[in-house]
């Protein structure tokens, strides 16, 4: 009997896992089940009236190689596009009812008006402060205040968290959300010292190879949007995903010689499997596992999500009075504004807007303004246009707009998250052949999803070969 593997969820996590399993286990029967009518989950692009609107992530970084390599492995190498130099260098904060450039280097930091001289000195003194105790879980806000001071926490840490998680830095766990920062303090005793040491190490390694040193962290996408990655991945699978399939539960099978698991659909369809991997969102996983293991289901269900609305606006270029020379801007959550930030999409990647037009993507809601996602279209658009008038002096009527609402947008890794994940992983040892993936556990970015997909594939290969 061929090895049968069932993956529930055809987002980037599930698709990348299926593709890697297909490479490593060429004789296996890999089935992907998806409740939606298309692949990709939030990694999808709406194409209308010459505009290309990402409904979820706007791209991925190259600080991990997994997504770039995945794109090349499925034949997308020639369609990769890198974010513009201006987008990489120029990012703004919306403070004091105006846009202020985020400093990109030490000289710019010393000259910025975002924090006082007392705040600058406090941040620079970070390299001389004692490291905290190993293994300690603390909030991002507490970490930033302890290491860099109150102003750095309220300005820079808040902006970082708003831009990635749309969450509350006083609730989110530093080691869960930003494990590298925790590792730098643990290894070098200081984040600034660690960043300098690791940068020097990369320069030395590049020189030894005769290569020019390039700072990591460039942003990439696909020429026709992330939808191109999702569709290409789905098309690269030997067995196309099954769409419109809602999974009701998983049953164990004790009959010798039979696959250990049976995945059951809401229409009572059945898929026997030697291994099952849930890569769908946590709130779907908890329902699927409720009858199989109530305690496991309950722990997964305790992972909170926020609510976010994405509103895309297309304007005539002549109606935007300021130069869109950058990535966009963030409004720190502590201000409780009607927006979280605005991305200048047509300035980041080519082809996002028709000639003579620009595309902006406003994000609102988040942990502290969840009610906005429930506002009617007219109220939501009016509130965001008022913010655009204030921040960017845009008074013209948009020539295009698109509203996307996410009632469960981004998992929130609150303090205690890693303990919960450890408990879940320990519990899974009692259910061999059942695995959990997706962005609810070890990273919310697209890069994290592809990395976890590759790691899960290796774990599955080891398990199945041992069986």
C-alpha angles and dihedrals in degrees: 000000000000117000109264120209125180122197117192110208130039098211120120090281094055096039095049090047092050091049093050091047090050089055095046099038106034093172096050125108104232115189121188118198121197128181093204125074094245141033129256106055106212091353093088137118127217112212114199135149092350094308125117111207123186109215092199132005116017095213142309138268126239094223084106118040098214101093096042090049092047091053091051093046092056093047100261096119093108092048097053116116127193123219114259120268090244091054090051094050107032120062124151141206122218102225131147089012092296139083117260124189116245109232114253099191144014095275092050090046093054090050099044122113092207092096134021125252087259089055092048092050091048091054093046090052089060091097091061098049122103117255119250123245116292118258094019118147114213138157122268089243093052091047093049093048092047095047104031110012140253098296095049089050094050095044112026103024092045091050092049093050093044092052095050109025106015082220142122114278089206089061104034120091117242097210092046097045101032107020092165092063090051090048093050091054092045094049103035103020090238137055094219092047091048093050091051093047095048092046090052090049091053091049091051092048092048092049091050089055092045091245131133113251115249124186112239121234104076114153123233141182140166120273093244094038134266088298085075090060093047094048094044092050092049090048092050092061117100089223115042115231117265107241128202091032117136113193116222101186151316124256128198121229121208097182110120116245093021128105110272097234140045120198111210124204126211088254088054092255111155133212117185112213140181087205133018126196123190110206096159119109118294093249088059093044092055091057094047092051098041096101096036098052118357095188092051090047091050094052092049090048090059092069103103127218130202129222122243135177121204115203118186120202127192117200135178106259090235090059094061107082097195131064111257092217102153148025098291135255143289128216107208112240095235087073091060092215125169090257138044095206147310127243118208092218099178089054093050101051132014121250098029094119135026120258113291093020139091131211123218126183116205119195124200141166113046127154097319102035101040091137091071091071088065096051116113118258096259095051093044094050093044092052093050094045088053089054091048090052090053098043102033104015092239110157100158124106112256117249090212137022136173129184122205119181124199114192088184105028115151128011111241114223099207123186106291093035095120091051089053091049091049090052091049093049091048090050091052090061086074089057105053114197094027117107136175126214140154130094098302096088120032111013137347100214123099088245090056091052094053091044092051089046090057093045092048090051090056092048091050094049090051092048096046094046090050090052 
